[in-house]
Amino acid sequence: LAEVTMSIMQKQKARDRAAGYARDFVPLMKQILPACVERDIKVIANAGGVNVEGCAGAVRETARDLGLQGKLKIGIVTGDDILDRIDDLLGRGIKLRNMDTDEPLVTVRNRIQSANAYLGAQPIVEALDGGSQIVITGRATDTGLTLAPMIHEFGWAADDWDKLAAGTIAGHIIECGAQCSGGICQYEWKTIPDLANVGFPIAEASSDGIFVITKHEATGGRVNVPSIKEQLVYEMGDPRQYITPDCIADFTTIQLADDGADRVRVFGIKGRAATDSLKVSISYSAGYKAVGTLVYAWPDAYEKAKAADGILRARLDRLSLQFDQIMTEYVGANATHGPLAGEPSSDLAEVQLRVGVRGSDRTPIERFTKEIAPLILTGPPAVTGFAGGRPKVEEIVAYWPALIPKSEITPHVEIMEV
C-alpha cells in the first residue's frame, strides 16, 4: 500500500463513496475463500485503503455468493485515517512537522489529499483473537501484518521486545514479496533459476522467536543468506533503531544461517520498547509535471540527443516559460550514474532523450508538451520513439512524513459476521 496510493484512493472515494480500497483484493478473495474456510487459513491484508468498511463489505458479499454464510468472520481495523482531524490537531499545537525538512504541516494545509497514521500489530491481534479469519486494515505497517499472527498464535507478551523484534524482522524480510527470494538480487544474479516462476517467500515462525525464510518447492528464484542480506538493508535506516509502532529492532544483532536448500534461519534478534509516537503518511498536491522522450540513433547518438535538448531549451526560453525545475536525462548514456559515468562513447547505438519539467502553474507545463514533437522534423536526424504522442500533464502528489503522539490515535476493531 504505497504512500501515493492513499491519495489516489481518497480521490476515488470522493467520486464514489463505495470506492477507496484495493479493487483487485475482492476477486482474489473470491478465488481463495472456499479453500481458506476448508483449511482454516487466515488472511491479513491492508487492502482497505481509505474505505476499510467498504472493502470488508465487498468481501462479505463475495463470501455470501459462495455460500459461506455463518462460516466466516471478517475483522475490520480502522482509526488510521486522520484527514478530517488535521485542523483540530494543528489547532491543539500538534504541528506534524515534516521529518525530512522540519517544516510545519500548516505550510501545505490547503493542499493535503490524505493523512494516515501507521498502525502496528496490536489491533490486528485483537481482530484475530476475536475469531476473525479475514482481517482487513487501512494504513498499517508491513511488519505489523506479519508480527500480528505470531503474537496471536504464540501469545507473546506486549513487552517481550526480543520476540516482537524477531517478528518485525520477519515482516521486513517478506514485505516486498519475491525481492528476498531472488527478485532483483545482485548476488550471482545470472545463476538465479526460473524467475519467470519465482516463488514468493514464506516465514516459518516458532514460539522462541527463531524463524526460517523459505519458498514453495518447484518454484523459481533463490532463498539464501545473500538474498536475505540484500533485503535486510532495504529501507533499513539506522540499523540499531528500526522503529515500528510495536518495538525497536536492532538489525546489528541479526544472525543468519543456511538451513538447507532455499532455507535461511534467522535468529539472535534483540529489541527494545517502542517510542511514544506513530509515523503519519501525508500526501499533498505539489503542482504539475510532464515528461517527454525521443530516441536518437547512431552515429553520434549522444551528441544528437544533447543538441536536441539544447534546441528544446532555447525554444522554451524564447517562449518565456517558467518552470520550478527542468531536468534532462540521456538514457543509455548516463541516466543512472550521472557524472560518475564519464563521457559517453561516440559509438553508442542509441540514446533516449528524456526531458521533464515541473511547476506550480499548469499552463507552461501544457505548452512544454507541445514543443517536444516539433523536434522530430526540426531537430537532429535519426530520431524515433514519438509514436506515443504528446507527453501528458500529470499532477504531482508529494509525500509528507510526520510523527504524531500515540495517544492521539485510537485504533478501532470491528468483527463482521458473514
Residue pairs with C-beta under 8 A, 6 or more apart in sequence:
1 22
1 46
1 47
1 49
1 139
3 281
3 283
3 399
4 283
4 397
4 399
5 49
6 49
6 50
6 114
6 116
6 139
6 281
6 283
7 113
7 114
7 283
7 397
8 397
9 19
9 20
9 21
9 49
9 50
9 51
9 114
10 20
10 50
10 83
10 113
10 114
11 113
12 19
12 20
13 19
13 20
13 50
13 51
17 51
17 54
18 51
18 54
19 51
19 54
20 49
20 50
20 51
20 54
21 47
21 48
21 49
21 50
21 51
21 52
21 54
21 55
21 58
22 45
22 47
22 48
22 49
22 55
25 45
25 47
25 55
25 59
26 55
26 58
26 59
26 62
29 43
29 59
29 62
29 63
29 134
30 62
30 65
30 66
32 41
32 43
33 59
33 62
33 63
33 66
33 68
33 72
34 66
34 68
35 41
36 42
36 43
36 133
36 134
37 68
37 71
37 72
37 133
40 133
41 133
42 128
42 132
42 133
42 134
42 135
42 149
43 133
43 134
43 135
44 124
44 128
44 134
44 135
44 137
44 145
44 148
44 149
45 134
45 135
45 136
45 137
45 145
46 136
46 137
46 138
46 139
46 140
46 142
46 145
47 55
47 136
48 54
48 55
48 56
48 76
48 77
48 78
48 136
48 137
48 138
49 55
49 138
50 81
50 83
50 114
50 116
50 138
52 76
52 77
52 78
52 136
52 137
52 138
53 76
53 78
55 136
56 74
56 76
56 134
56 136
56 416
57 416
59 74
59 134
59 136
60 74
60 416
60 418
63 69
63 71
63 72
63 74
63 418
64 418
68 418
69 418
70 417
70 418
71 418
72 133
72 134
72 418
73 130
73 131
73 132
73 133
73 134
73 415
73 416
73 417
73 418
74 132
74 133
74 134
74 135
74 136
74 415
74 416
74 418
75 124
75 127
75 128
75 130
75 132
75 134
75 135
75 136
75 413
75 414
75 415
75 416
76 127
76 136
76 413
76 414
76 415
76 416
77 119
77 123
77 124
77 127
77 135
77 136
77 137
77 138
77 140
77 411
77 412
77 413
78 137
78 138
78 411
78 412
78 414
79 117
79 119
79 123
79 409
79 410
79 411
79 412
80 116
80 117
80 118
80 119
80 137
80 138
80 139
80 140
80 409
80 411
81 114
81 115
81 116
81 138
81 139
82 89
82 115
82 116
82 117
82 280
82 404
82 408
82 409
83 112
83 114
83 115
83 116
85 115
86 96
86 105
86 109
86 112
86 115
87 109
89 96
89 404
89 408
90 96
90 105
90 106
90 109
94 404
94 405
94 408
95 104
95 105
95 106
96 104
96 105
96 280
96 282
96 400
96 402
96 403
96 404
97 103
97 104
97 105
97 402
97 403
98 104
98 105
98 400
98 401
98 402
99 279
99 401
99 402
99 403
100 401
105 112
105 282
105 400
105 402
108 284
108 400
111 284
111 285
111 286
112 282
112 283
112 284
112 400
113 283
113 284
113 285
113 397
114 281
114 282
114 283
115 280
115 281
115 282
115 283
116 138
116 139
116 280
116 281
116 282
117 139
117 278
117 279
117 280
117 281
117 404
117 409
118 139
118 140
118 141
118 245
118 278
118 279
118 280
118 281
119 137
119 138
119 139
119 140
119 141
119 144
119 245
119 278
119 409
119 411
120 140
120 141
120 144
120 147
120 244
120 245
120 246
120 274
120 278
121 141
121 143
121 144
121 145
121 147
121 148
121 151
121 164
121 167
121 245
121 246
122 148
122 151
122 158
122 245
122 246
122 411
123 137
123 411
123 412
123 413
124 135
124 137
124 140
124 144
124 145
124 148
124 149
125 148
125 151
125 152
126 413
127 135
127 413
127 415
128 135
128 148
128 149
128 152
129 152
130 413
130 415
131 415
132 415
135 148
137 145
139 281
141 171
141 244
141 245
141 246
142 171
142 172
142 175
143 167
143 168
143 169
143 171
143 172
143 175
143 244
143 246
144 171
144 244
144 245
144 246
145 171
145 175
146 167
146 168
146 170
146 171
146 174
146 175
146 203
147 164
147 167
147 168
147 170
147 171
147 246
150 156
150 163
150 167
150 170
150 205
151 164
151 167
153 205
154 163
154 205
154 207
156 163
156 164
156 167
158 164
159 273
161 247
161 248
161 270
161 271
161 272
161 273
162 209
162 269
162 270
162 271
163 208
163 209
163 271
164 246
164 247
164 271
165 209
165 247
165 248
165 249
165 250
165 269
165 270
165 271
165 272
166 209
166 210
166 211
166 266
166 267
166 269
166 271
167 205
167 209
167 211
168 242
168 244
168 246
168 247
168 249
168 271
169 232
169 242
169 249
169 251
169 254
169 266
169 269
170 203
170 205
170 211
170 213
170 266
171 203
172 231
172 232
172 242
172 249
173 180
173 201
173 203
173 213
173 228
173 231
173 232
173 266
174 180
174 201
174 202
174 203
174 213
176 231
176 234
177 183
177 200
177 201
178 198
178 199
178 200
178 201
178 221
179 185
179 231
179 234
180 201
180 213
180 223
180 227
180 228
180 230
180 231
181 198
181 199
181 200
181 201
181 213
181 215
181 221
181 222
181 223
181 227
181 262
182 192
182 195
182 198
182 199
182 220
182 221
182 222
182 223
182 227
183 195
183 198
183 221
185 192
185 222
185 226
185 227
185 230
186 230
187 226
187 227
187 230
188 226
192 220
192 221
192 222
193 220
193 221
193 222
194 219
194 220
194 221
195 220
195 221
196 220
197 219
197 220
198 219
198 220
198 221
199 215
199 216
199 219
199 220
199 221
199 262
200 215
200 216
200 219
201 213
201 214
201 215
201 223
202 213
202 214
202 215
202 216
203 211
203 212
203 213
204 211
204 212
204 213
204 214
205 211
209 267
209 269
210 265
210 266
210 267
211 265
211 266
211 267
212 259
212 263
212 264
212 265
212 266
213 223
213 228
213 263
213 264
213 266
214 223
214 262
214 263
214 264
215 221
215 223
215 262
217 262
221 262
222 262
223 262
223 263
223 264
224 258
224 262
224 264
225 256
225 257
225 258
225 264
227 264
228 256
228 264
228 266
229 256
232 251
232 254
236 242
236 251
237 243
239 250
239 251
239 252
240 250
240 251
240 252
241 248
241 250
242 248
242 249
242 250
242 251
243 274
243 275
244 274
245 274
245 278
245 406
246 274
247 271
247 272
247 273
247 274
248 271
248 272
248 273
248 274
248 275
249 269
249 270
249 271
250 269
250 270
250 271
250 272
253 268
253 269
253 270
254 266
254 268
254 269
255 266
255 267
255 268
256 264
256 265
256 266
257 264
257 265
257 267
258 264
258 265
259 265
276 405
276 406
276 407
277 403
277 404
277 405
277 406
278 403
278 404
278 405
278 406
278 409
279 401
279 402
279 403
280 401
280 402
280 403
280 404
281 399
281 400
281 401
282 399
282 400
282 401
282 402
283 397
283 398
283 399
283 400
284 397
284 398
284 400
285 395
285 396
285 397
285 398
286 396
286 397
286 398
287 324
287 358
287 359
287 360
287 361
287 395
287 396
288 358
288 359
288 360
288 361
288 362
288 365
288 393
288 394
288 395
288 396
289 356
289 357
289 358
289 359
289 365
289 393
289 394
289 396
290 356
290 357
290 365
290 366
290 368
290 369
290 391
290 392
290 393
290 394
291 354
291 355
291 356
291 391
292 354
292 355
292 356
292 368
292 369
292 372
292 390
292 391
293 331
293 352
293 353
293 354
293 355
293 385
294 305
294 308
294 352
294 353
294 372
294 375
294 376
294 383
294 384
294 385
294 386
295 350
295 351
295 352
295 353
295 383
295 384
295 385
296 302
296 304
296 305
296 308
296 350
296 351
296 352
296 353
296 380
296 382
296 383
297 349
297 350
297 382
297 383
297 384
298 347
298 348
298 349
298 350
298 382
299 346
299 347
300 346
301 332
301 348
301 349
301 350
301 351
301 382
302 330
302 333
302 344
302 345
302 346
302 348
302 351
303 346
304 351
304 380
304 381
304 382
304 383
305 330
305 333
305 351
305 352
305 353
305 380
306 330
307 379
307 380
308 353
308 375
308 379
308 380
308 383
309 328
309 353
309 355
311 375
311 378
311 379
311 380
312 355
312 371
312 372
312 375
312 379
313 326
315 371
316 323
316 326
316 368
316 371
319 367
319 371
321 364
321 367
321 368
322 359
322 361
322 364
323 357
323 358
323 359
323 364
323 365
323 368
324 358
324 359
324 360
325 357
325 358
325 359
326 355
326 356
326 357
327 355
327 356
327 357
328 353
328 354
328 355
329 335
329 353
329 354
329 355
329 356
330 344
330 351
330 352
330 353
330 354
331 351
331 352
331 353
331 354
332 348
332 350
332 351
332 352
333 341
333 344
333 348
333 351
334 341
334 342
334 344
335 354
344 351
352 385
355 372
357 364
357 365
357 368
358 365
358 396
359 365
362 393
365 393
366 393
368 391
369 390
369 391
369 392
369 393
370 390
372 386
372 390
372 391
373 386
373 390
375 383
376 383
376 386
